[in-house]
């Protein structure tokens, strides 16, 4: 995809599309629903900024999200 704001920025989508209800983040790419829905409209620089933030989210929430979804449990993480 090419934006008028600069070079193309690939989507971080990993085709593992499920929202972790405890965090509101996608299990595959760690974006919120609003970030996913608005990706194509974001200017290039905002896309790059968002991509940089995803590594921190993965570090902060990744283990807990993986544990909740390893068994296919798509609930809010509370039992």
C-alpha angles and dihedrals in degrees: 000000000000123000125203085234095070142284122010115270116203119230115252090224112135095185090248095117114181128119118230101224095206093060104018089232129129111254091224107041105013094234125133120243090255091052091048093048094046098043097104092050096049118107115244095255092052090050090054091048091050092048090054091053094053094073090057091049091050090051093047101041107014100096094047093046091048091050092050094048101037091091094041090257103155096177125115092277095256120117 
